[in-house]
Every structure is written in structure tokens, then in C-alpha cells.
Amino acid sequence: MNRERTAGPVEDAERFVRDVYAAHGKDLLSFAARQLGNDWHRSQDLLQEAVVRAWRHSGSLGLTPDGIRPWLFRVVRNLVIDERRARAVRAGDHRQLDGVVVPVGDGTDRLLTAHVVREALDDLTEQQREVLRETYFNGRSVLHASRLLGVPPGTVKSRTHYAMRALKRALTARGVLG
């Protein structure tokens, strides 16, 4: 019996987020950054919030990753306005809350971070991705990875070193690392 597997809610959410970022992420991020005086970190936060809102409303509004561009820009613009209003209210408040991390239990933050890491991995060479896949993602030792990849252990070590440097540069360019 040949049964086709249907995607579950997590897979649907991941696909939706991936498609939205692929289609609109760069433009929305640039738009938000321009509105916020090139504050890329805050722009990324607003973009993530807009994508989460799009995902939450996709069923009720009939939104698809391809057809929501105007809606997303409107949401980002509204979030920028809210951000400005909040800063104006806090102008007299000297307590800094920007460093406070509020945990979210729905996995959205993890999903968005995973998407950015996957995107950053595309900047690496195939050899660098292979060695990271074996050593970090599959948890293999240098010796085991060297056997699987057919290269000496020293080569695995040096490729891992250069791959991590390249990944750090790619994540820094995307504003994930400072």
C-alpha cells in the first residue's frame, strides 16, 4: 500500500516561514532597517514578528507565502510605528530592557534561528558543509568523520576550523552574531 505522507503542523510552519523568508525576507529587512535608522538587530526582530504574525493569520486571512507581500510590509510598518511610540514613552525611563530575553515556548525563535543557520550554511563550500555535518550535526569524532569522508584526521580538523570561521562570518553578516 503506497500512502502519501502529509505534512504536519510543524512541517507546514517551517515551510511557510522558509517560503516567506525566501520570497520577501531581504526586502522586508531592508525596509525595516531604513525605517529604524539602520538598526539591523531591531529590524530582524520586527521581521521575525511580522513572519510569526503572518503564519498565525495565514489560515484566517487566506495568506500564502507568495501573496502576502503588501500585508507583510504593512505589518512591518505598523511594528516600526509601535517601536517609535514605545521609545518615545520610554525616553524618560533610564532602565535598559533591551538585553532582557523573554523565553517563548512555541518554538518560533528556534525555527527562525534554524532557518538563518541553514541559509548561512549555503555560503560555505561543500567540503566545509560535509565536515560540519559529520562533526557537529551528526556528533561524530574527528577519527570517525575522517573515515567517512576519506580524508586524514588532520584534514578534518583544519576543514572544521575553516568551516567554523566561514560560518561565523556568514552569521555575522546576517546580524545573528555581533
Residue frames as a rotation matrix with the C-alpha (Angstrom) as fourth column:
MET 1
0.584 0.812 0.000 0.00
0.812 -0.584 0.000 0.00
0.000 0.000 -1.000 0.00
ASN 2
-0.504 -0.761 0.408 1.51
0.771 -0.609 -0.185 3.31
0.390 0.221 0.894 -1.06
ARG 3
0.578 0.683 -0.447 0.50
0.813 -0.528 0.244 6.04
-0.069 -0.504 -0.861 1.37
GLU 4
-0.031 -0.536 0.844 1.49
0.437 -0.766 -0.471 9.59
0.899 0.354 0.258 0.81
ARG 5
-0.245 -0.143 -0.959 2.69
0.965 -0.125 -0.228 11.29
-0.087 -0.982 0.169 3.96
THR 6
0.537 0.444 0.717 1.01
0.477 -0.861 0.176 14.61
0.696 0.247 -0.674 4.62
ALA 7
-0.539 -0.777 0.325 2.92
0.222 -0.503 -0.835 17.36
0.813 -0.378 0.443 6.31
GLY 8
0.072 0.498 -0.864 2.13
0.985 0.101 0.141 18.03
0.157 -0.861 -0.483 9.94
PRO 9
0.918 0.396 -0.021 1.72
0.393 -0.901 0.186 21.42
0.055 -0.179 -0.982 11.58
VAL 10
0.411 -0.838 -0.358 5.44
0.096 -0.350 0.932 21.81
-0.906 -0.418 -0.064 12.33
GLU 11
-0.431 -0.572 0.698 6.45
0.730 0.234 0.643 20.98
-0.531 0.786 0.316 8.77
ASP 12
0.349 0.646 0.679 3.77
0.893 -0.450 -0.030 23.33
0.286 0.617 -0.734 7.43
ALA 13
0.921 -0.034 -0.388 5.02
0.172 -0.858 0.484 26.13
-0.349 -0.512 -0.785 9.70
GLU 14
-0.002 -1.000 -0.030 8.64
0.246 -0.029 0.969 25.53
-0.969 -0.006 0.246 8.69
ARG 15
-0.332 -0.066 0.941 7.74
0.932 0.131 0.338 25.52
-0.145 0.989 0.018 5.00
PHE 16
0.694 0.669 0.264 5.65
0.691 -0.723 0.014 28.68
0.201 0.173 -0.964 5.39
VAL 17
0.738 -0.474 -0.481 8.43
0.023 -0.694 0.720 30.54
-0.675 -0.542 -0.501 7.22
ARG 18
-0.269 -0.877 0.397 11.07
0.472 0.239 0.848 29.33
-0.839 0.416 0.350 4.74
ASP 19
-0.084 0.324 0.942 8.95
0.993 -0.056 0.108 30.42
0.088 0.944 -0.317 1.76
VAL 20
0.901 0.431 -0.055 8.18
0.434 -0.890 0.141 33.84
0.012 -0.151 -0.988 3.27
TYR 21
0.418 -0.822 -0.387 11.84
-0.002 -0.426 0.905 34.49
-0.909 -0.377 -0.179 4.05
ALA 22
-0.388 -0.589 0.709 12.92
0.693 0.321 0.646 33.33
-0.608 0.742 0.283 0.59
ALA 23
0.071 0.529 0.846 10.36
0.960 -0.265 0.085 35.50
0.269 0.806 -0.527 -1.19
HIS 24
0.648 0.410 0.642 10.32
0.290 -0.912 0.290 38.62
0.705 -0.002 -0.710 0.97
GLY 25
0.629 -0.347 -0.696 12.93
0.768 0.133 0.627 38.46
-0.125 -0.928 0.350 3.75
LYS 26
-0.426 -0.903 0.052 15.67
0.898 -0.415 0.144 40.65
-0.108 0.108 0.988 2.27
ASP 27
-0.410 0.325 0.852 13.29
0.354 -0.805 0.477 43.36
0.840 0.497 0.215 1.08
LEU 28
0.689 0.723 -0.058 11.41
0.296 -0.207 0.933 43.47
0.662 -0.660 -0.356 4.38
LEU 29
0.388 -0.635 -0.668 14.64
0.889 0.067 0.452 43.57
-0.243 -0.769 0.591 6.38
SER 30
-0.648 -0.632 0.424 15.99
0.737 -0.662 0.140 46.44
0.192 0.403 0.895 4.28
PHE 31
-0.010 0.756 0.654 12.69
0.240 -0.633 0.736 48.30
0.971 0.165 -0.175 4.58
ALA 32
0.822 0.334 -0.461 12.63
0.488 0.003 0.873 47.91
0.293 -0.943 -0.160 8.38
ALA 33
-0.004 -0.917 -0.399 16.30
0.967 -0.105 0.232 48.90
-0.255 -0.385 0.887 8.70
ARG 34
-0.593 -0.163 0.788 15.71
0.517 -0.828 0.218 52.09
0.617 0.536 0.576 6.70
GLN 35
0.363 0.850 0.381 12.76
0.127 -0.451 0.884 52.96
0.923 -0.272 -0.272 8.91
LEU 36
0.930 -0.014 -0.368 14.77
0.367 0.124 0.922 52.32
0.033 -0.992 0.120 12.09
GLY 37
0.740 -0.672 -0.011 17.91
-0.672 -0.740 0.040 54.25
-0.035 -0.023 -0.999 11.15
ASN 38
0.181 -0.657 -0.732 19.85
-0.532 0.561 -0.634 51.12
0.827 0.505 -0.248 10.11
ASP 39
-0.246 -0.157 0.956 19.25
-0.920 0.348 -0.180 49.30
-0.305 -0.924 -0.231 13.39
TRP 40
-0.329 0.041 -0.943 19.66
-0.677 0.686 0.267 45.85
0.658 0.727 -0.198 11.83
HIS 41
-0.977 -0.042 -0.209 19.18
0.108 0.748 -0.655 43.92
0.184 -0.663 -0.726 15.07
ARG 42
-0.542 0.833 -0.111 15.86
-0.207 -0.260 -0.943 45.58
-0.814 -0.489 0.314 15.81
SER 43
-0.163 0.444 -0.881 14.89
-0.983 -0.148 0.108 45.21
-0.083 0.884 0.460 12.14
GLN 44
-0.716 -0.142 -0.684 15.45
-0.290 0.951 0.106 41.47
0.635 0.274 -0.722 12.35
ASP 45
-0.905 0.423 -0.054 13.27
0.203 0.316 -0.927 41.32
-0.375 -0.850 -0.371 15.45
LEU 46
-0.245 0.850 -0.466 10.48
-0.606 -0.510 -0.610 43.17
-0.756 0.133 0.640 13.66
LEU 47
-0.317 0.075 -0.945 10.82
-0.878 0.354 0.323 40.92
0.359 0.932 -0.046 10.62
GLN 48
-0.936 -0.037 -0.351 10.56
0.075 0.950 -0.302 37.83
0.345 -0.309 -0.886 12.80
GLU 49
-0.667 0.735 -0.120 7.48
0.022 -0.142 -0.990 39.27
-0.744 -0.663 0.078 14.50
ALA 50
-0.158 0.604 -0.781 5.89
-0.909 -0.398 -0.124 40.03
-0.386 0.690 0.612 11.12
VAL 51
-0.549 -0.099 -0.830 6.55
-0.572 0.768 0.287 36.49
0.609 0.633 -0.478 9.87
VAL 52
-0.961 0.237 -0.140 5.11
0.264 0.646 -0.717 34.99
-0.080 -0.726 -0.683 13.06
ARG 53
-0.395 0.858 -0.328 2.01
-0.337 -0.468 -0.817 37.14
-0.854 -0.213 0.474 12.66
ALA 54
-0.239 0.269 -0.933 1.71
-0.967 0.016 0.253 36.10
0.083 0.963 0.256 9.03
TRP 55
-0.827 -0.118 -0.550 1.93
-0.139 0.990 -0.004 32.45
0.545 0.073 -0.835 10.00
ARG 56
-0.848 0.521 -0.103 -0.65
0.239 0.201 -0.950 32.88
-0.474 -0.830 -0.295 12.77
HIS 57
-0.123 0.841 -0.526 -3.06
-0.419 -0.525 -0.741 34.66
-0.900 0.129 0.417 10.43
SER 58
-0.843 -0.310 -0.439 -2.36
-0.507 0.184 0.842 32.65
-0.180 0.933 -0.312 7.28
GLY 59
-0.816 0.567 0.110 -5.37
0.576 0.812 0.095 30.38
-0.035 0.141 -0.989 7.77
SER 60
-0.044 0.877 -0.478 -7.93
0.688 -0.320 -0.651 33.00
-0.725 -0.358 -0.589 8.72
LEU 61
0.158 0.063 -0.985 -6.84
-0.381 -0.917 -0.120 35.54
-0.911 0.395 -0.121 6.09
GLY 62
0.881 0.150 0.449 -6.07
0.286 0.588 -0.756 33.03
-0.377 0.795 0.475 3.37
LEU 63
0.574 -0.739 -0.352 -2.49
-0.764 -0.638 0.095 34.26
-0.295 0.214 -0.931 3.23
THR 64
0.879 -0.442 0.181 0.07
0.476 0.837 -0.270 32.33
-0.032 0.324 0.946 1.23
PRO 65
0.138 -0.910 -0.390 3.83
0.592 -0.240 0.769 33.00
-0.794 -0.337 0.506 1.24
ASP 66
-0.585 -0.392 0.710 3.63
0.811 -0.265 0.521 34.39
-0.016 0.881 0.473 -2.30
GLY 67
-0.067 0.705 0.706 0.57
0.631 -0.518 0.577 36.63
0.773 0.484 -0.411 -1.89
ILE 68
0.621 0.388 -0.680 1.29
0.783 -0.266 0.563 38.39
0.037 -0.882 -0.469 1.38
ARG 69
-0.373 -0.895 0.246 3.92
0.870 -0.429 -0.243 40.92
0.323 0.123 0.938 0.38
PRO 70
-0.260 0.289 0.921 1.72
-0.050 -0.957 0.286 44.03
0.964 0.029 0.263 0.82
TRP 71
0.799 0.593 -0.099 0.32
0.021 0.138 0.990 42.66
0.600 -0.794 0.098 4.07
LEU 72
0.399 -0.739 -0.543 3.84
0.912 0.379 0.155 41.98
0.091 -0.557 0.826 5.39
PHE 73
-0.551 -0.616 0.563 5.06
0.577 -0.769 -0.276 45.48
0.603 0.172 0.779 4.53
ARG 74
0.163 0.696 0.699 2.03
-0.243 -0.658 0.712 46.96
0.956 -0.286 0.062 6.27
VAL 75
0.878 0.132 -0.460 2.69
0.357 0.461 0.813 44.84
0.320 -0.878 0.358 9.38
VAL 76
-0.062 -0.974 -0.220 6.38
0.984 -0.024 -0.174 45.83
0.164 -0.227 0.960 9.43
ARG 77
-0.460 -0.060 0.886 5.43
0.190 -0.981 0.033 49.49
0.867 0.184 0.463 9.01
ASN 78
0.583 0.750 0.313 2.96
-0.221 -0.224 0.949 49.21
0.782 -0.622 0.035 11.90
LEU 79
0.684 -0.410 -0.603 5.59
0.716 0.535 0.448 47.48
0.139 -0.738 0.660 14.05
VAL 80
-0.429 -0.843 0.325 8.04
0.767 -0.530 -0.362 50.30
0.478 0.094 0.874 13.29
ILE 81
-0.103 0.485 0.868 5.43
-0.207 -0.864 0.458 52.86
0.973 -0.133 0.189 14.32
ASP 82
0.873 0.428 -0.232 4.76
0.089 0.328 0.940 50.91
0.479 -0.842 0.249 17.53
GLU 83
0.223 -0.896 -0.383 8.52
0.952 0.285 -0.112 50.77
0.209 -0.340 0.917 18.15
ARG 84
-0.540 -0.407 0.737 8.85
0.356 -0.904 -0.238 54.54
0.763 0.134 0.633 17.76
ARG 85
0.332 0.754 0.567 5.89
-0.340 -0.465 0.817 55.18
0.880 -0.465 0.102 20.06
ALA 86
0.840 -0.041 -0.542 7.28
0.454 0.600 0.659 52.82
0.298 -0.799 0.522 22.68
ARG 87
-0.188 -0.979 -0.079 10.68
0.925 -0.149 -0.348 54.52
0.329 -0.139 0.934 22.56
ALA 88
-0.345 0.131 0.930 9.05
-0.024 -0.991 0.130 57.93
0.938 0.023 0.345 22.91
VAL 89
0.733 0.665 0.144 7.21
-0.208 0.018 0.978 56.74
0.647 -0.747 0.152 26.02
ARG 90
0.739 -0.506 -0.445 10.40
0.673 0.583 0.456 55.20
0.029 -0.636 0.771 27.43
ALA 91
0.315 -0.686 0.656 12.51
0.306 -0.581 -0.754 58.26
0.898 0.438 0.027 26.64
GLY 92
0.273 -0.167 0.947 12.47
-0.755 -0.648 0.103 59.35
0.597 -0.743 -0.303 30.30
ASP 93
0.938 0.089 0.336 12.98
-0.284 0.752 0.595 55.81
-0.200 -0.654 0.730 31.59
HIS 94
0.209 -0.962 -0.173 16.68
-0.971 -0.183 -0.152 55.08
0.115 0.200 -0.973 32.09
ARG 95
0.035 -0.169 0.985 16.28
-0.405 0.899 0.169 51.38
-0.914 -0.405 -0.037 32.77
GLN 96
-0.380 -0.250 -0.891 17.52
-0.924 0.143 0.354 49.34
0.038 0.958 -0.286 29.82
LEU 97
0.235 0.535 0.811 15.42
-0.458 0.797 -0.393 46.33
-0.857 -0.279 0.433 28.91
ASP 98
0.465 -0.053 -0.884 16.96
-0.881 0.074 -0.468 45.69
0.090 0.996 -0.013 25.50
GLY 99
-0.535 -0.793 -0.291 19.16
-0.733 0.607 -0.307 42.91
0.420 0.050 -0.906 26.89
VAL 100
-0.360 0.481 0.799 16.29
-0.631 0.506 -0.589 41.08
-0.687 -0.716 0.121 28.57
VAL 101
-0.798 0.110 -0.592 15.38
-0.423 0.598 0.681 37.83
0.429 0.794 -0.431 26.89
VAL 102
-0.125 0.845 0.520 11.83
-0.863 0.166 -0.477 36.65
-0.490 -0.508 0.708 27.32
PRO 103
-0.916 -0.271 0.296 11.55
-0.124 0.892 0.435 32.94
-0.382 0.362 -0.850 26.59
VAL 104
-0.059 0.884 -0.464 8.88
-0.994 -0.092 -0.051 31.90
-0.088 0.459 0.884 24.13
GLY 105
-0.368 -0.086 0.926 7.58
-0.421 0.903 -0.084 28.37
-0.829 -0.421 -0.369 24.48
ASP 106
0.651 0.758 0.042 6.15
-0.305 0.312 -0.900 27.89
-0.695 0.573 0.434 20.99
GLY 107
0.162 -0.688 0.707 9.46
0.590 0.642 0.490 27.11
-0.791 0.338 0.510 19.22
THR 108
0.934 0.252 0.253 9.19
0.352 -0.520 -0.778 30.03
-0.065 0.816 -0.574 16.80
ASP 109
0.645 -0.753 -0.128 12.53
-0.683 -0.644 0.344 31.50
-0.342 -0.135 -0.930 17.84
ARG 110
-0.103 -0.672 0.733 14.23
-0.152 0.739 0.656 28.14
-0.983 -0.044 -0.178 17.32
LEU 111
0.429 0.370 0.824 12.58
0.711 0.424 -0.561 27.75
-0.557 0.826 -0.081 13.92
LEU 112
1.000 -0.030 0.002 13.68
-0.024 -0.827 -0.562 31.19
0.019 0.562 -0.827 12.74
THR 113
0.326 -0.940 0.104 17.24
-0.742 -0.186 0.644 30.69
-0.586 -0.287 -0.758 14.02
ALA 114
-0.016 -0.289 0.957 17.42
0.271 0.920 0.282 27.31
-0.962 0.264 0.063 12.28
HIS 115
0.794 0.360 0.490 16.33
0.563 -0.131 -0.816 28.98
-0.229 0.924 -0.306 9.04
VAL 116
0.847 -0.515 -0.133 19.06
-0.530 -0.839 -0.124 31.62
-0.048 0.176 -0.983 9.31
VAL 117
0.038 -0.860 0.509 21.71
-0.521 0.418 0.744 28.97
-0.853 -0.293 -0.432 10.09
ARG 118
0.259 0.115 0.959 20.60
0.596 0.763 -0.252 26.87
-0.761 0.636 0.128 7.10
GLU 119
0.976 0.118 0.182 20.83
0.216 -0.624 -0.751 29.96
0.025 0.772 -0.635 4.91
ALA 120
0.565 -0.825 0.011 24.31
-0.768 -0.520 0.373 30.76
-0.302 -0.219 -0.928 6.28
LEU 121
0.091 -0.517 0.851 25.47
-0.025 0.853 0.521 27.19
-0.996 -0.069 0.065 5.60
ASP 122
0.789 0.251 0.560 24.76
0.533 0.173 -0.828 27.82
-0.305 0.952 0.003 1.91
ASP 123
0.846 -0.520 -0.113 27.67
-0.531 -0.806 -0.262 30.32
0.045 0.281 -0.959 1.95
LEU 124
0.136 -0.819 0.557 30.12
-0.581 0.389 0.715 27.51
-0.802 -0.421 -0.423 2.82
THR 125
-0.396 -0.332 -0.856 31.83
-0.886 0.382 0.262 25.18
0.240 0.863 -0.445 0.38
GLU 126
0.568 0.621 -0.540 30.53
-0.502 0.782 0.370 21.64
0.652 0.060 0.756 0.02
GLN 127
-0.138 -0.704 -0.697 33.62
0.335 0.629 -0.702 20.29
0.932 -0.330 0.148 1.84
GLN 128
-0.874 -0.167 0.457 33.00
-0.311 -0.531 -0.788 22.67
0.374 -0.831 0.412 4.74
ARG 129
0.057 0.970 0.237 29.33
-0.963 -0.009 0.268 21.67
0.262 -0.243 0.934 4.94
GLU 130
0.427 0.058 -0.902 30.28
-0.138 0.990 -0.002 17.97
0.894 0.126 0.431 4.84
VAL 131
-0.540 -0.734 -0.412 32.77
0.316 0.277 -0.907 18.23
0.780 -0.620 0.082 7.69
LEU 132
-0.764 0.336 0.551 30.35
-0.629 -0.578 -0.520 20.28
0.144 -0.744 0.652 9.83
ARG 133
0.288 0.906 -0.310 27.55
-0.791 0.407 0.457 17.84
0.540 0.114 0.834 9.08
GLU 134
0.281 -0.229 -0.932 29.65
0.186 0.966 -0.182 14.91
0.941 -0.122 0.314 10.28
THR 135
-0.659 -0.686 -0.309 31.37
0.422 0.003 -0.906 16.51
0.623 -0.728 0.288 13.28
TYR 136
-0.936 0.269 0.227 28.75
-0.352 -0.679 -0.644 18.89
-0.019 -0.683 0.731 14.68
PHE 137
-0.150 0.983 -0.108 25.36
-0.974 -0.127 0.190 17.88
0.173 0.133 0.976 13.38
ASN 138
0.511 0.313 -0.800 25.93
-0.290 0.939 0.183 14.11
0.809 0.139 0.571 13.45
GLY 139
0.730 -0.186 0.657 28.19
-0.680 -0.099 0.727 14.29
-0.070 -0.978 -0.199 16.53
ARG 140
0.886 -0.437 -0.157 30.96
0.368 0.867 -0.336 12.13
0.283 0.240 0.929 15.09
SER 141
0.514 -0.805 -0.297 34.53
0.223 -0.209 0.952 12.18
-0.828 -0.556 0.072 16.33
VAL 142
0.278 -0.529 -0.802 37.32
-0.833 -0.548 0.072 13.50
-0.478 0.648 -0.593 14.13
LEU 143
-0.730 -0.610 0.307 38.56
-0.424 0.757 0.498 9.95
-0.536 0.234 -0.811 13.56
HIS 144
-0.222 0.745 0.629 35.11
0.531 0.634 -0.563 8.65
-0.818 0.209 -0.536 12.60
ALA 145
0.695 0.471 -0.543 34.46
-0.111 -0.676 -0.728 11.65
-0.710 0.567 -0.418 10.33
SER 146
-0.118 -0.819 -0.561 37.85
-0.846 -0.213 0.489 11.18
-0.520 0.532 -0.668 8.66
ARG 147
-0.761 -0.100 0.641 36.98
0.102 0.957 0.271 7.56
-0.641 0.272 -0.718 7.83
LEU 148
0.183 0.944 0.274 33.57
0.589 0.117 -0.800 8.54
-0.787 0.308 -0.534 6.44
LEU 149
0.780 0.116 -0.615 34.92
-0.272 -0.823 -0.499 11.42
-0.563 0.557 -0.610 4.40
GLY 150
0.774 -0.513 0.372 38.01
0.633 0.647 -0.425 9.55
-0.023 0.564 0.825 3.25
VAL 151
0.455 -0.654 0.605 40.47
-0.147 -0.725 -0.673 12.19
0.878 0.218 -0.426 4.40
PRO 152
-0.423 -0.693 -0.583 43.13
0.528 0.334 -0.781 12.23
0.736 -0.638 0.224 7.15
PRO 153
0.286 0.544 -0.789 42.09
0.958 -0.134 0.254 13.35
0.033 -0.828 -0.560 10.68
GLY 154
-0.504 -0.552 -0.664 44.25
0.568 -0.791 0.226 16.48
-0.650 -0.263 0.713 10.38
THR 155
-0.912 0.235 0.336 42.31
0.202 -0.455 0.867 17.48
0.357 0.859 0.368 7.28
VAL 156
0.068 0.971 -0.229 39.04
0.760 0.099 0.643 17.05
0.647 -0.218 -0.731 9.16
LYS 157
0.089 -0.097 -0.991 40.39
0.892 -0.436 0.122 19.30
-0.444 -0.895 0.048 11.93
SER 158
-0.821 -0.463 -0.333 41.57
0.289 -0.841 0.458 22.04
-0.492 0.280 0.824 9.57
ARG 159
-0.692 0.640 0.333 38.38
0.309 -0.154 0.939 21.93
0.652 0.753 -0.091 7.46
THR 160
0.208 0.768 -0.606 36.32
0.928 0.041 0.371 22.14
0.310 -0.639 -0.704 10.64
HIS 161
-0.272 -0.411 -0.870 38.34
0.700 -0.705 0.114 25.15
-0.660 -0.578 0.480 11.79
TYR 162
-0.984 -0.156 -0.084 37.93
0.053 -0.708 0.704 27.00
-0.169 0.688 0.705 8.48
ALA 163
-0.438 0.896 0.073 34.29
0.533 0.193 0.824 25.97
0.724 0.399 -0.562 8.18
MET 164
0.178 0.492 -0.852 33.50
0.978 -0.185 0.097 27.40
-0.110 -0.850 -0.514 11.61
ARG 165
-0.601 -0.446 -0.663 35.26
0.365 -0.891 0.269 30.65
-0.711 -0.081 0.699 10.71
ALA 166
-0.949 0.273 0.158 33.28
0.072 -0.298 0.952 30.88
0.307 0.915 0.263 7.47
LEU 167
-0.124 0.951 -0.284 30.03
0.792 0.267 0.550 30.09
0.598 -0.156 -0.786 9.29
LYS 168
-0.076 0.029 -0.997 30.77
0.835 -0.544 -0.080 32.75
-0.544 -0.839 0.017 11.89
ARG 169
-0.909 -0.277 -0.312 31.35
0.064 -0.831 0.552 35.31
-0.412 0.482 0.773 9.10
ALA 170
-0.713 0.690 0.125 28.11
0.263 0.098 0.960 34.28
0.650 0.717 -0.251 7.38
LEU 171
0.099 0.770 -0.630 26.11
0.953 0.110 0.284 34.55
0.288 -0.628 -0.723 10.62
THR 172
-0.377 -0.303 -0.875 27.73
0.592 -0.806 0.024 37.90
-0.712 -0.509 0.483 11.47
ALA 173
-0.999 0.010 0.046 26.79
0.032 -0.563 0.826 39.21
0.034 0.827 0.562 8.02
ARG 174
-0.322 0.945 -0.055 23.19
0.402 0.189 0.896 38.20
0.857 0.266 -0.441 8.74
GLY 175
-0.198 0.195 0.961 23.25
-0.608 -0.793 0.035 40.00
0.768 -0.578 0.276 12.09
VAL 176
0.708 0.461 -0.536 22.98
0.073 0.707 0.704 36.86
0.703 -0.537 0.467 14.22
LEU 177
0.329 -0.695 -0.639 26.42
0.943 0.204 0.263 37.29
-0.052 -0.689 0.723 15.81
GLY 178
0.987 0.119 -0.109 27.87
0.126 -0.990 0.057 40.60
-0.101 -0.070 -0.992 16.89
